[in-house]
Amino acid sequence: MCGILGIFDCPEGMTQSQLRAKLIECAQRLRHRGPDWSGYQLFCQSSKDSELAAALGIGPLVIGRRGDAATPAMHAIAHERLAIVDPESGAQPLWAKEQKGHQLIEGEIVVAANGEIYNYRELYAELKDDGFEYEPRTGSDCEVIIPLYRKYGLEEACAKMRGMFSFVLFDRRTGYYGAARDHVGITSLYVGYGADGSVWFSSELKALARDCVTMEQFKPGYCWHSTTKDYAPWYKPLWRTRATLPETPADYGKLREAFEVAVERRMMSDVPWGVLLSGGLDSSLVASVAQRILHRYHEEGRSIHPTTTKAKAKEDHEQPKKTNKMLDAVVQGEIVHRSDSNTSLHGTTDRWMSRLHSFSVGLEGSPDLAAAAKAAEFIGTVHHPYTFTLQEGLDALKEVIYHLETYDVTTVRAATPMFLMSRKIKAMGVKMVLSGEGADEILAGYLYFHKAPNKRELHLELKDKIDQLFVYDCLRANKSTMAWGLEARVPFLDQDFLECAMNLDPAEKMIKVHQKDDRGHARIEKYVMRKAFDTPDDPYLPPSILWRQKEQFSDGVGYSWIDSLRDHADALVTDQQFAVAKHRFPYNTPRTKEAYYYRDIFDSLFPSQAAAETIPEGKSIACSTERALSWDASFTSRADQSGRSVGVHVAAYDEDFDADSDAKKAAAGGPKKHKDTAASSQSQSSPN
């Protein structure tokens, strides 16, 4: 992943030097996402190329050139690069080059992309079979966006890609610009509008918040067109649009194979990588499948790297490889000796990746650390457990909120340990990890699903949860890792696996703990996934991990973590401050002192109402939507995001727990506390 920024339709009279200065100033706020290189491109009004412009029926546009500082500028694109595929020649923005008669047209189509296109080889093959010849200029997987757009248009281009992506595109032939985001919002993207009529696209809020009067998170599964100044959907899965419930019975073999393909797709890298391993079902399955694939590649003597040089890109273009049962993606595993210009780079990667490395984090003695160690020993990874202290977590909160750009309670709770772990992982030279996000949203993994009244309610809740991934789990996974230039890839949110899982009859996902299968296992949360990998003759995981109860990450790192956050907020937020919370924060008013504390920090960093409104309102229990609060009478008063608020948790809160205790105390006019340290942080400055 990287950081992208696009500024379009700048006001008349803005010079190239002014726009370049603004572009660099704002793009630098994304530098943590792409520490490896910066690329800046301006498009300026000029009398040059006027003959071509007239022939195309558009205004004259040329790429800004050094020395033209006074030339009026219209658009600008920036890219802050994290080099994972093709570190040598894949710098961005990417642009097409064509010879038209005797005139060389540079930058005809320009793209700046954040993410990975895992099936880019197959797409080049499809384009060639379709009679559309395109010779890649780089080995970057994202360059395939250019010929796909030229051949099929933006929506169809997105529909053909399999991966995680957000990108901006500018077409000099017509003056058109557009943007797009992947199907569920794995990569982050915002759109903003300046008071001067400018349109901004950015990987993070911080790059546009000071210059835009309105802003929002870009809709996942949509394109945005300059011709309409509006969105158009490209992702239209049947499971989302159909009026009836899916009826496909569970095929455990098919589900297992679809997941293995999803993992293999994401093992495409030219740099050292590893897996996040909490010891829960989801991350443990990712690690186990990845380890098996590495062993298979080693046994077959297959290469470990994707196309990484211009020459290799051209070779693969001329002799493309087709997809087979298990995608022919090139992955790591064995030590390979090469004689090309990337020998040193690949040698470093190969030495690291002769074995799979896994990483976990938690407080000393936490449930996740113990479970992760057991899973790692069984799978055979080189395991790196990291611990943090309560004080280290509390000290990091403001910086975490700055990078997350949210004040959502469960996101901050879970992201803080992930943020701390990512820093240590990056310090080891690792630039990419596989992670287990998404399984709970598509397979009914959260503990509150124990109370789902019927399969229709369960399926509707899953659809809503998937639609909200981009503001919660995907946001957390993306930004807490990319704060340190570490890319997280999420196999469970593979588009094809999602199709397979969401088209199952939702009855297959209903939790029935008193119903046993032929091996004596209860139908607990994510039963279909557990059963798909319950292969005793060739086990993927030990039974204690395969059938471990769902543990939310913010709980699994140590139960005292959430307790300490509540105590910390209670010590900083006075009763008087909390009593008037609805007046200070009329939108999404905090319901607890902990929520008030996070909101106060967020407001000090991003003080506009428009920034606050990028986070939706709503109550939740154990990560539910508001829909699920009606499923059980106890949910209303126990609506805290921790999994322990649901009674079925093995370490559930006692019966006296009340999530609304802060609000009830304030409403009753309870005793006022006067702390030496108030919650107000308006005078605090941004971490950067």
ChimeraX attribute file (.defattr): number of C-alpha atoms within 10 A of each C-alpha:
attribute: neighborCount
match mode: 1-to-1
recipient: residues
	/A:1	30
	/A:2	32
	/A:3	34
	/A:4	33
	/A:5	30
	/A:6	29
	/A:7	24
	/A:8	23
	/A:9	17
	/A:10	20
	/A:11	16
	/A:12	11
	/A:13	13
	/A:14	15
	/A:15	20
	/A:16	26
	/A:17	19
	/A:18	15
	/A:19	21
	/A:20	21
	/A:21	12
	/A:22	14
	/A:23	22
	/A:24	18
	/A:25	12
	/A:26	20
	/A:27	27
	/A:28	18
	/A:29	17
	/A:30	28
	/A:31	23
	/A:32	20
	/A:33	28
	/A:34	24
	/A:35	17
	/A:36	16
	/A:37	15
	/A:38	20
	/A:39	17
	/A:40	18
	/A:41	21
	/A:42	22
	/A:43	24
	/A:44	22
	/A:45	20
	/A:46	17
	/A:47	12
	/A:48	11
	/A:49	13
	/A:50	15
	/A:51	11
	/A:52	16
	/A:53	19
	/A:54	11
	/A:55	9
	/A:56	13
	/A:57	11
	/A:58	14
	/A:59	18
	/A:60	22
	/A:61	23
	/A:62	23
	/A:63	18
	/A:64	23
	/A:65	13
	/A:66	8
	/A:67	9
	/A:68	14
	/A:69	15
	/A:70	12
	/A:71	19
	/A:72	22
	/A:73	30
	/A:74	24
	/A:75	29
	/A:76	25
	/A:77	29
	/A:78	29
	/A:79	32
	/A:80	30
	/A:81	29
	/A:82	27
	/A:83	23
	/A:84	25
	/A:85	23
	/A:86	23
	/A:87	21
	/A:88	17
	/A:89	15
	/A:90	22
	/A:91	21
	/A:92	26
	/A:93	23
	/A:94	24
	/A:95	19
	/A:96	19
	/A:97	16
	/A:98	13
	/A:99	9
	/A:100	8
	/A:101	7
	/A:102	6
	/A:103	9
	/A:104	11
	/A:105	18
	/A:106	15
	/A:107	21
	/A:108	18
	/A:109	24
	/A:110	23
	/A:111	26
	/A:112	31
	/A:113	31
	/A:114	27
	/A:115	24
	/A:116	25
	/A:117	23
	/A:118	24
	/A:119	20
	/A:120	21
	/A:121	24
	/A:122	19
	/A:123	23
	/A:124	25
	/A:125	19
	/A:126	15
	/A:127	18
	/A:128	15
	/A:129	10
	/A:130	10
	/A:131	9
	/A:132	14
	/A:133	14
	/A:134	17
	/A:135	16
	/A:136	22
	/A:137	18
	/A:138	23
	/A:139	26
	/A:140	28
	/A:141	23
	/A:142	23
	/A:143	24
	/A:144	24
	/A:145	25
	/A:146	23
	/A:147	21
	/A:148	23
	/A:149	17
	/A:150	13
	/A:151	15
	/A:152	13
	/A:153	13
	/A:154	23
	/A:155	19
	/A:156	14
	/A:157	19
	/A:158	25
	/A:159	16
	/A:160	14
	/A:161	22
	/A:162	20
	/A:163	25
	/A:164	24
	/A:165	26
	/A:166	32
	/A:167	26
	/A:168	25
	/A:169	25
	/A:170	25
	/A:171	19
	/A:172	23
	/A:173	19
	/A:174	16
	/A:175	16
	/A:176	13
	/A:177	22
	/A:178	22
	/A:179	24
	/A:180	28
	/A:181	29
	/A:182	27
	/A:183	29
	/A:184	23
	/A:185	28
	/A:186	30
	/A:187	29
	/A:188	31
	/A:189	29
	/A:190	23
	/A:191	23
	/A:192	22
	/A:193	20
	/A:194	20
	/A:195	11
	/A:196	13
	/A:197	12
	/A:198	17
	/A:199	21
	/A:200	25
	/A:201	29
	/A:202	30
	/A:203	29
	/A:204	24
	/A:205	27
	/A:206	20
	/A:207	23
	/A:208	27
	/A:209	24
	/A:210	14
	/A:211	18
	/A:212	21
	/A:213	16
	/A:214	18
	/A:215	24
	/A:216	18
	/A:217	22
	/A:218	25
	/A:219	23
	/A:220	25
	/A:221	22
	/A:222	24
	/A:223	24
	/A:224	22
	/A:225	17
	/A:226	16
	/A:227	10
	/A:228	8
	/A:229	11
	/A:230	11
	/A:231	17
	/A:232	16
	/A:233	15
	/A:234	21
	/A:235	20
	/A:236	12
	/A:237	14
	/A:238	12
	/A:239	19
	/A:240	16
	/A:241	8
	/A:242	9
	/A:243	8
	/A:244	8
	/A:245	17
	/A:246	17
	/A:247	12
	/A:248	15
	/A:249	12
	/A:250	21
	/A:251	12
	/A:252	16
	/A:253	11
	/A:254	14
	/A:255	19
	/A:256	19
	/A:257	15
	/A:258	22
	/A:259	25
	/A:260	23
	/A:261	22
	/A:262	27
	/A:263	26
	/A:264	23
	/A:265	23
	/A:266	24
	/A:267	27
	/A:268	23
	/A:269	25
	/A:270	27
	/A:271	24
	/A:272	23
	/A:273	27
	/A:274	26
	/A:275	26
	/A:276	26
	/A:277	32
	/A:278	30
	/A:279	27
	/A:280	25
	/A:281	25
	/A:282	25
	/A:283	24
	/A:284	27
	/A:285	27
	/A:286	24
	/A:287	29
	/A:288	22
	/A:289	21
	/A:290	25
	/A:291	20
	/A:292	15
	/A:293	20
	/A:294	23
	/A:295	18
	/A:296	14
	/A:297	17
	/A:298	17
	/A:299	11
	/A:300	10
	/A:301	13
	/A:302	17
	/A:303	17
	/A:304	24
	/A:305	22
	/A:306	24
	/A:307	22
	/A:308	23
	/A:309	22
	/A:310	19
	/A:311	15
	/A:312	15
	/A:313	23
	/A:314	18
	/A:315	13
	/A:316	18
	/A:317	21
	/A:318	14
	/A:319	12
	/A:320	17
	/A:321	15
	/A:322	14
	/A:323	12
	/A:324	9
	/A:325	8
	/A:326	15
	/A:327	18
	/A:328	16
	/A:329	25
	/A:330	21
	/A:331	22
	/A:332	32
	/A:333	29
	/A:334	23
	/A:335	20
	/A:336	18
	/A:337	12
	/A:338	11
	/A:339	7
	/A:340	11
	/A:341	11
	/A:342	15
	/A:343	13
	/A:344	13
	/A:345	14
	/A:346	22
	/A:347	16
	/A:348	15
	/A:349	25
	/A:350	22
	/A:351	14
	/A:352	20
	/A:353	21
	/A:354	16
	/A:355	18
	/A:356	24
	/A:357	23
	/A:358	26
	/A:359	24
	/A:360	27
	/A:361	26
	/A:362	28
	/A:363	21
	/A:364	15
	/A:365	11
	/A:366	18
	/A:367	19
	/A:368	25
	/A:369	25
	/A:370	16
	/A:371	20
	/A:372	26
	/A:373	21
	/A:374	17
	/A:375	29
	/A:376	25
	/A:377	12
	/A:378	14
	/A:379	22
	/A:380	16
	/A:381	21
	/A:382	14
	/A:383	20
	/A:384	17
	/A:385	17
	/A:386	17
	/A:387	16
	/A:388	15
	/A:389	13
	/A:390	15
	/A:391	10
	/A:392	12
	/A:393	19
	/A:394	15
	/A:395	12
	/A:396	14
	/A:397	18
	/A:398	21
	/A:399	18
	/A:400	26
	/A:401	24
	/A:402	22
	/A:403	25
	/A:404	28
	/A:405	23
	/A:406	27
	/A:407	23
	/A:408	22
	/A:409	21
	/A:410	22
	/A:411	23
	/A:412	25
	/A:413	22
	/A:414	22
	/A:415	27
	/A:416	25
	/A:417	27
	/A:418	24
	/A:419	26
	/A:420	23
	/A:421	24
	/A:422	27
	/A:423	17
	/A:424	15
	/A:425	24
	/A:426	18
	/A:427	11
	/A:428	9
	/A:429	15
	/A:430	20
	/A:431	26
	/A:432	28
	/A:433	23
	/A:434	23
	/A:435	25
	/A:436	25
	/A:437	21
	/A:438	23
	/A:439	21
	/A:440	22
	/A:441	25
	/A:442	22
	/A:443	26
	/A:444	26
	/A:445	26
	/A:446	22
	/A:447	28
	/A:448	25
	/A:449	26
	/A:450	20
	/A:451	19
	/A:452	20
	/A:453	14
	/A:454	13
	/A:455	17
	/A:456	16
	/A:457	16
	/A:458	22
	/A:459	25
	/A:460	14
	/A:461	22
	/A:462	23
	/A:463	16
	/A:464	17
	/A:465	21
	/A:466	20
	/A:467	18
	/A:468	19
	/A:469	19
	/A:470	24
	/A:471	19
	/A:472	21
	/A:473	22
	/A:474	23
	/A:475	22
	/A:476	30
	/A:477	26
	/A:478	25
	/A:479	28
	/A:480	30
	/A:481	28
	/A:482	29
	/A:483	23
	/A:484	24
	/A:485	27
	/A:486	28
	/A:487	27
	/A:488	29
	/A:489	28
	/A:490	24
	/A:491	29
	/A:492	27
	/A:493	26
	/A:494	25
	/A:495	20
	/A:496	15
	/A:497	22
	/A:498	22
	/A:499	16
	/A:500	18
	/A:501	24
	/A:502	22
	/A:503	19
	/A:504	22
	/A:505	18
	/A:506	25
	/A:507	18
	/A:508	17
	/A:509	25
	/A:510	25
	/A:511	23
	/A:512	14
	/A:513	12
	/A:514	9
	/A:515	11
	/A:516	12
	/A:517	9
	/A:518	6
	/A:519	8
	/A:520	8
	/A:521	15
	/A:522	16
	/A:523	21
	/A:524	25
	/A:525	26
	/A:526	26
	/A:527	21
	/A:528	23
	/A:529	23
	/A:530	24
	/A:531	20
	/A:532	17
	/A:533	18
	/A:534	19
	/A:535	11
	/A:536	10
	/A:537	6
	/A:538	8
	/A:539	14
	/A:540	22
	/A:541	25
	/A:542	16
	/A:543	12
	/A:544	14
	/A:545	20
	/A:546	23
	/A:547	21
	/A:548	16
	/A:549	19
	/A:550	20
	/A:551	23
	/A:552	22
	/A:553	21
	/A:554	24
	/A:555	22
	/A:556	24
	/A:557	27
	/A:558	20
	/A:559	17
	/A:560	15
	/A:561	23
	/A:562	19
	/A:563	11
	/A:564	15
	/A:565	19
	/A:566	16
	/A:567	12
	/A:568	15
	/A:569	19
	/A:570	21
	/A:571	18
	/A:572	21
	/A:573	23
	/A:574	21
	/A:575	23
	/A:576	15
	/A:577	20
	/A:578	24
	/A:579	20
	/A:580	14
	/A:581	20
	/A:582	14
	/A:583	10
	/A:584	12
	/A:585	16
	/A:586	11
	/A:587	14
	/A:588	17
	/A:589	17
	/A:590	24
	/A:591	19
	/A:592	22
	/A:593	28
	/A:594	23
	/A:595	18
	/A:596	24
	/A:597	26
	/A:598	21
	/A:599	22
	/A:600	22
	/A:601	24
	/A:602	23
	/A:603	20
	/A:604	18
	/A:605	24
	/A:606	20
	/A:607	15
	/A:608	15
	/A:609	15
	/A:610	16
	/A:611	24
	/A:612	21
	/A:613	16
	/A:614	18
	/A:615	18
	/A:616	12
	/A:617	13
	/A:618	11
	/A:619	17
	/A:620	20
	/A:621	25
	/A:622	21
	/A:623	24
	/A:624	23
	/A:625	16
	/A:626	16
	/A:627	14
	/A:628	22
	/A:629	20
	/A:630	13
	/A:631	17
	/A:632	13
	/A:633	9
	/A:634	15
	/A:635	22
	/A:636	19
	/A:637	16
	/A:638	25
	/A:639	22
	/A:640	25
	/A:641	22
	/A:642	25
	/A:643	26
	/A:644	23
	/A:645	26
	/A:646	26
	/A:647	18
	/A:648	15
	/A:649	15
	/A:650	12
	/A:651	13
	/A:652	14
	/A:653	17
	/A:654	10
	/A:655	10
	/A:656	8
	/A:657	14
	/A:658	18
	/A:659	19
	/A:660	15
	/A:661	15
	/A:662	18
	/A:663	18
	/A:664	15
	/A:665	14
	/A:666	19
	/A:667	13
	/A:668	9
	/A:669	12
	/A:670	13
	/A:671	11
	/A:672	12
	/A:673	14
	/A:674	14
	/A:675	13
	/A:676	9
	/A:677	11
	/A:678	14
	/A:679	21
	/A:680	15
	/A:681	15
	/A:682	13
	/A:683	8
	/A:684	11
	/A:685	10
	/A:686	12
	/A:687	11
	/A:688	7
